């Protein structure tokens, strides 16, 4: 204990341990009042936070699978699907039988986390195309508070990395949400449909401007109320098999377009 105290005193005296008053440029860090995330999300978030303090991008999750994945065969048109739980739950083998498509979805992730793991979970796998579906968790603020321009900047950064590595980019639109069941009662309040539409409009224009492909899931899954069609989801966010059945051909057409681009 005496040695530890002596070490801390030495570090403090040398400036290795900075106190808030020592900072010259950055303002004082803000104090955040935690929101009550409820009986399920609350404990789940509490479990995630300590782990993400060591690896915010959660790169450890797919590291073994990436190491075990062989390089693409000559002529193979590998596609990586990058996203959150909507991608994670997508049975790619069932939706795209026989296709060399790789799932790299992680539940609850936001765009900033996907950006951090983009090199490991996309670039290193040497795909021809990446299909990015993200943003729905950003607007909820469960892990990180993001303004629309910050979400857009993360999308742009992922696209830039992919382009630099000769990977063609497909961006999936953020899916609509609904509040039609007890399980979905708070969804629309936390993920405002108008904000999702605005983000999708930006993303569509960005893709058109930069030569990426936009996969418009939203238009195919929205009902006259501007919400996700009831038959496609039970919890208001995640598609059922019926929802993925709508998404699959849209994704495949977008992938085909990306592969045809010069």
Secondary structure as GFF3:
##gff-version 3
##sequence-region A 1 262
A	DSSP	alpha_helix	2	14	.	.	.	ID=ss1
A	DSSP	three_ten_helix	20	22	.	.	.	ID=ss2
A	DSSP	alpha_helix	38	54	.	.	.	ID=ss3
A	DSSP	alpha_helix	60	68	.	.	.	ID=ss4
A	DSSP	beta_strand	79	83	.	.	.	ID=ss5
A	DSSP	alpha_helix	85	88	.	.	.	ID=ss6
A	DSSP	alpha_helix	92	95	.	.	.	ID=ss7
A	DSSP	beta_strand	101	105	.	.	.	ID=ss8
A	DSSP	alpha_helix	111	116	.	.	.	ID=ss9
A	DSSP	alpha_helix	118	121	.	.	.	ID=ss10
A	DSSP	three_ten_helix	123	125	.	.	.	ID=ss11
A	DSSP	beta_strand	129	133	.	.	.	ID=ss12
A	DSSP	alpha_helix	136	140	.	.	.	ID=ss13
A	DSSP	alpha_helix	148	164	.	.	.	ID=ss14
A	DSSP	beta_strand	168	172	.	.	.	ID=ss15
A	DSSP	three_ten_helix	182	184	.	.	.	ID=ss16
A	DSSP	alpha_helix	187	190	.	.	.	ID=ss17
A	DSSP	alpha_helix	193	210	.	.	.	ID=ss18
A	DSSP	beta_strand	213	215	.	.	.	ID=ss19
A	DSSP	alpha_helix	217	221	.	.	.	ID=ss20
A	DSSP	three_ten_helix	230	232	.	.	.	ID=ss21
A	DSSP	alpha_helix	241	260	.	.	.	ID=ss22
###
